[in-house]
C-alpha cells in the first residue's frame, strides 16, 4: 500500500498541470481529485481530520473544510469554485479548482510571463454615478483620491501609470476597458468602496476574473464562456492575492477574502487585473478611516507594494523600467453618455 501511495505521489509531482486520472472521481457532475494527490503535487503534507483538511510544509498551511468553498492559505481567506467533497473519509478537490485556483496560488513559478510597464488605475464611478454613499462621503470621491495616491507611489518605482479618469467624470464600463486596451495596459487595477445594508459589515475583498466553466464566488451558476480577461486569469488571481495580503497587513482590516467575479472591467481587459474593494462606506468607522489621508496612504502603499511583490513572483520576468519624472495621464472620453450603468458590484457575476 505504501509503495502504491509513493508511486501516486511521484506521478503527481511529474504531472505538469492536470492531475492523475486514477485518483479522480465524479462528484456532482464535476471531476474531483483526491487530496493526497493534490498535496503531493505541491510537496505538501496532507493531514485530514473529521472537520478540516490541512496541507502544509515549513512555510505554507492550507486549510480546507468539507462541503465548503472557502479555504485559507496561511490564514488568508480564499474561495474555491466548487465545494470540497468528502467520501468514505477521503477528501476531494475539484480539478477545476486544482488548475485555476490552487495552481496560480501554490505554484507561482508556473504563471505565464508578461511584462509590467504600463499600469492603468480605474477609480470607480464618477460624474452623475456617485457609487455607494456613507453619511458624509461618496465612493466616487474616495476612489479618485486613493487612485491618485497609488499612481504617485507606483510612478516612483518607474512604472508608466495612468488613470481612466483624473477628475469627477462619468465613464461607461466599456469605456474604462477600452482605455486600458488603448494604453496597452500590462496591469489594470479598479478601485472601489463597498456597501451593505448591515452597517456592522466591514473589511476588504479583492476580485479576479472567474474561470471559464466555474461559478463566481457566492453564485452556483456555471458559465462556460471564455472572456478576454480569462486569458490572464491565473495572473489576475495571483495579483489579487498579493494585493489582498498587503492590504490586510497594513490596515488590519477584516479579511473578506480573495474572490472571483465576472465584473465587466475584469471580463473585457487584455491584461491581468483586479477589482479592489478597500472597505465599507456603510460602516461608519470605515467611512471615517477611508476619508483620512493617512489611511488612504496605507491603502495606496499596500497596493503599490503588492504590484512590486507580484512582479517578483518566481518565474516572473524582472522588467527594468527607466525612472521618469512624468507619467502618462488622462481621463478618457466621457462623450459616450449611454444609458447609465449600475455599480460594478451589482453587474451579474
Steps between C-alpha positions, in 0.01 A plus 500: 500500500787738587667424166177585315465828690863588428452428129188719487683781677793480256271506197312797644825694530590420140156598369533858362144630538237230485458259788505123503205336330535197730449725802191676367130447540184680393302679771201724422588463128844650561833319482673489838852396604584347836676728747808279537576538130444876514731532803772297330483730199619790719727294728265554792407270787131412506340473844128421483274505804128485564455877463784627282760405245840661553782499244827646621874534478746723684363826356144423388185376668189452291179416684192360323157424642266221383204616290627860501654719231701731722850396604804670651863532398709605800177625657406718199151427371450376145212343311474189285259468210357173631470365856751256643351150505547221750410140423580195714744707702690624191508870407469608137558834323356581159741489209371840390621643832827307484580654164353852529520587872764289675752491215543882475508542878720206598729485197564857379804381305252350252334836427520631142764768459377850415692826520386772740563846361167680452251496788148638472315586820122526483332713772147361519193706408511877438284782364132435556584148624586555868542133578436403861445777754559527873378761744741762365720347230443364150669207332587692183703755698685250717596274209650795313695618805642153562574440130704821480709387796554156346608664176751720680655208687519267200646776285782534751598142412529597135175353372301692241175559684177662382145532627183427306370826649693772685198713588131461584407357160250232408636210295303200380637159589590422135687832478713409802621175346538672164738750664702211645530340157588828327780564748623143467468438872712226650302516826152636573394597853139603563447666839162492673327553832250243625162542668252276680155533656650368823707795624715279724653322199858607430818383333695462179447270205687470172367349178645320200314379191294183550648203310305375201287200591462611862254702710600834650546527875160496667329359190409147390468585130768348279588702189717338233561811291861616489546877510814695399591538867500123549818477293677667792295333774785324687706820512198704606439264791865517608483881477177517704659273760802728537281812526275339757790386719668840493177686578421278797855527629503880494143573608416206731152510344256208500597234245206447263708293264642480150200438276408443136241693300412578139494877542511666160826680577662161571335318209602735221861590581798364308735475796505376860274706724322520831199684641574614854234577762700688765226531763131556579377856481178380666705427814546833675841412647636389163348802329688728740828311450473498120454876504827553688813580298727276708268200456479566126880500499496157666265368235707648218827372643354153540380489138836629380692244708273227365576592138872491577464165681299359210769610255754299701307173520709197399500463125399861443732697266679781680403801289742789528314831476686823440434763766302794373373820653176496303237239437216460258179667613155540360137447578378335186198616305170541680308583183334158477218591740298186451243367745644532853663184627461362848784446744750227412393321814156439356594390148416131457786282615 
